[in-house]
């Protein structure tokens, strides 16, 4: 399915006219200069620009494939192993995710405490709990612990993660938090959020099929993080583009926040029930 989608995108790039790309980006710059970011015409320009960006990225990837630099990088043993060994790639992703979470946690807590920002402090606590869950995951993986038991405990860990997550959602609703970002940043944030959600779902299915429950648990955690990213992106986009006022933002934050919270609880229940069923099969 993914291969068919990739081939379709490559065909679209071949048919793409470079003049259209130049025109779409020129018009995008123009609407920012004129301040017409909320007009009906701007929605069409955003769509054209997004399509042009995808085309340029795919064209760049195709050009880099046969380059000397890429070939030299691919020839490195650890890179070859990362590209070809599915389990090794999953292991590296655990460490990578932990490092990012720890850095993000320190940043949020330091800024939140220094400037007395409850939202930043709550996010710091959220990433602290998330880091603890990932550290436990690494310990299980290194010590070759019982996968079913580790998988079940990560499910319980999601309930623990729900405490700071619920606090963040309640704080967002009660304070009617909104985030205003410059236009280009919010588009990049949206693109990154959609990418992380799609990759999280795809990896969730892939690693579940491998039968390695520890690596699968790591992808479930990434899926939960992606859900929180959607909530943060929503309130930023409402602040930037919506003209409905604070009551609309509060209503949407409530709806999406409740959906995200319930999805995480359902995921935690699924992990616990699935681990118990698996245990009965192996006994």
C-alpha positions in Angstrom: 0.0 0.0 0.0 2.8 2.5 1.0 4.8 1.5 -2.1 1.8 2.2 -4.4 1.3 5.6 -2.7 5.0 6.4 -3.1 4.9 5.5 -6.9 1.8 7.6 -7.3 3.5 10.6 -5.7 6.6 10.1 -7.9 4.3 10.2 -11.0 2.8 13.4 -9.8 6.2 14.9 -9.4 7.2 14.0 -12.9 4.0 15.6 -14.2 4.6 18.7 -12.0 5.5 21.9 -13.7 8.2 23.9 -12.0 6.4 27.1 -13.0 3.5 26.0 -10.9 5.8 25.5 -7.9 7.3 29.0 -8.3 3.8 30.5 -8.7 2.3 28.8 -5.6 5.2 29.9 -3.3 5.2 33.4 -4.8 1.5 33.7 -4.1 2.0 32.4 -0.6 4.6 35.1 0.1 2.2 37.6 -1.4 -0.7 36.8 0.9 1.5 37.1 3.9 2.8 40.5 2.8 -0.8 41.7 2.1 -2.1 40.2 5.3 -4.8 38.2 3.5 -4.1 34.9 5.5 -7.7 34.4 6.4 -9.3 34.9 3.0 -11.0 32.2 1.0 -8.3 32.6 -1.7 -5.6 31.9 0.9 -7.0 28.4 1.6 -6.5 27.5 -2.1 -2.9 28.9 -1.9 -2.2 26.9 1.2 -3.2 23.7 -0.6 -1.1 24.5 -3.7 1.9 25.3 -1.5 1.5 22.1 0.5 1.4 20.1 -2.7 4.4 21.9 -4.1 6.4 21.2 -0.9 5.6 17.5 -1.1 6.7 17.5 -4.8 10.0 19.3 -4.0 10.8 16.9 -1.1 10.2 13.8 -3.2 12.2 15.3 -6.1 15.1 16.1 -3.6 14.9 12.5 -2.3 15.1 11.1 -5.8 18.1 13.2 -6.6 20.0 12.4 -3.4 19.5 8.6 -3.8 22.3 8.2 -6.4 24.7 10.9 -4.9 28.2 10.1 -3.6 27.5 11.5 -0.2 24.4 9.3 0.3 26.2 6.2 -1.0 29.1 6.8 1.5 26.7 7.3 4.4 24.8 4.1 3.4 28.1 2.2 3.2 28.7 2.7 7.0 28.0 -0.5 8.8 25.8 0.9 11.6 23.8 2.8 9.0 23.3 -0.4 7.0 22.2 -2.2 10.1 19.8 0.6 11.0 18.2 0.5 7.5 18.1 -3.3 7.2 17.6 -4.6 10.8 14.1 -3.8 11.9 14.7 -4.7 15.6 17.9 -2.7 15.8 16.1 0.3 14.4 13.4 -0.1 17.0 16.0 -0.3 19.7 17.7 2.9 18.6 14.4 4.7 18.5 13.8 3.9 22.2 17.1 5.6 23.2 16.5 8.5 20.8 13.0 9.1 22.2 14.3 9.0 25.8 17.1 11.6 25.1 14.6 13.9 23.4 12.1 13.5 26.2 14.7 14.2 28.9 15.9 17.4 27.2 12.4 18.6 26.6 11.5 17.9 30.2 14.5 19.9 31.5 13.6 22.8 29.2 10.0 23.0 30.2 10.6 22.6 33.9 13.4 25.2 34.0 11.4 27.8 32.0 8.2 27.0 33.9 9.8 27.3 37.4 11.9 30.4 36.5 9.0 32.3 35.0 6.2 30.7 37.2 4.3 29.3 34.2 1.9 26.5 35.3 1.5 25.2 31.7 5.2 24.7 31.2 5.5 23.1 34.6 2.6 20.7 33.9 4.3 19.8 30.5 7.6 19.2 32.3 5.9 16.8 34.7 4.2 15.0 31.8 7.6 14.5 30.0 9.2 13.4 33.4 6.6 10.6 33.8 7.0 9.8 30.1 10.8 9.5 30.5 10.4 7.2 33.6 8.2 4.9 31.5 10.8 4.8 28.7 13.6 4.2 31.2 11.7 1.2 32.5 11.2 0.0 28.9 15.0 0.2 28.3 15.7 -1.7 31.5 13.3 -4.4 30.4 14.8 -4.6 27.0 18.4 -4.7 28.3 17.8 -7.3 31.0 15.6 -9.5 28.7 12.7 -9.4 31.1 9.4 -11.2 30.5 7.9 -9.3 27.5 4.3 -9.9 28.6 5.0 -8.6 32.1 6.8 -5.5 30.7 4.0 -4.9 28.2 1.4 -5.0 31.0 3.4 -2.7 33.3 3.7 -0.2 30.4 -0.1 -0.3 30.2 -0.2 0.6 33.9 2.4 3.3 33.2 0.0 4.9 30.8 -2.5 5.3 33.6 0.2 7.1 35.6 0.9 9.2 32.5 -2.8 10.1 32.4 -2.4 12.1 35.7 -0.2 14.9 34.3 -1.9 14.6 30.9 -5.3 15.1 32.5 -3.9 18.1 34.5 -2.6 19.6 31.2 -6.0 19.2 29.5 -7.9 20.6 32.5 -5.5 23.6 32.7 -5.9 24.2 29.0 -9.7 24.2 29.3 -10.0 26.2 32.5 -7.4 28.9 31.5 -8.7 28.7 27.9 -5.0 28.5 26.7 -4.2 29.6 23.2 -0.9 29.8 21.4 -0.1 32.2 18.7 2.7 31.3 16.3 4.0 33.0 13.2 2.4 31.7 10.0 5.4 29.7 8.7 6.0 28.0 12.1 2.4 26.8 12.5 2.5 25.3 9.0 5.7 23.5 9.7 4.2 22.4 13.1 1.2 21.1 11.3 3.3 19.2 8.8 5.4 17.7 11.5 2.4 16.7 13.6 0.7 14.9 10.7 3.9 13.2 9.9 4.4 12.0 13.5 0.8 10.7 13.7 1.1 8.8 10.4 4.5 7.3 11.3 3.3 6.4 14.8 0.3 4.5 13.5 2.3 2.8 10.8 5.1 1.8 13.2 2.4 0.7 15.7 1.1 -1.9 13.2 4.6 -2.9 12.0 6.1 -3.6 15.3 3.0 -5.3 16.6 3.3 -7.8 13.8 7.0 -8.6 14.8 5.9 -10.1 18.0 8.4 -8.1 20.1 6.1 -6.6 22.7 8.7 -4.3 24.2 9.4 -2.6 20.9 5.6 -2.6 20.3 5.1 -0.8 23.7 7.6 1.9 22.7 5.6 2.6 19.5 2.4 2.8 21.6 4.1 5.4 23.8 5.0 7.4 20.6 1.4 7.1 19.5 0.2 8.6 22.8 2.7 11.5 22.3 1.3 12.0 18.8 -2.2 12.4 20.2 -1.0 15.1 22.6 0.7 16.9 19.7 -2.7 17.0 17.8 -4.3 18.7 20.8 -1.5 21.3 21.0 -1.7 21.9 17.3 -5.4 22.4 17.4 -5.4 25.1 19.9 -2.5 26.9 18.1 -4.4 26.8 14.8 -7.6 28.0 16.4 -5.7 30.9 17.9 -4.2 31.7 14.6 -7.1 31.3 12.1 -10.4 31.2 14.0 -12.6 34.2 14.4 -15.1 32.5 16.7 -13.6 33.8 19.9 -12.5 32.2 23.2 -15.7 30.2 23.8 -15.2 28.3 20.5 -11.5 27.5 21.5 -12.6 26.4 24.9 -15.3 24.1 23.5 -12.9 22.5 20.9 -10.2 22.1 23.6 -12.7 20.3 25.8 -13.9 18.0 23.0 -10.5 17.1 21.7 -9.0 16.9 25.2 -11.6 14.4 26.3 -11.2 12.3 23.1 -7.4 12.1 23.6 -7.7 11.3 27.2 -10.3 8.5 26.5 -8.1 7.1 23.7 -5.1 6.8 26.0 -7.2 5.1 28.7 -8.5 2.6 26.1 -5.0 2.0 24.9 -3.8 1.3 28.5 -6.7 -1.2 29.0 -6.0 -2.9 25.7 -2.3 -3.4 26.7 -3.3 -4.9 30.1 -6.0 -7.2 28.7 -3.8 -8.2 25.7 -0.9 -9.1 28.0 -3.2 -11.2 30.2 -4.6 -13.1 27.2 -1.1 -13.7 25.9 0.0 -15.0 29.3 -2.9 -17.6 29.3 -1.9 -18.7 25.8 1.7 -19.3 26.8 0.9 -21.0 30.1 
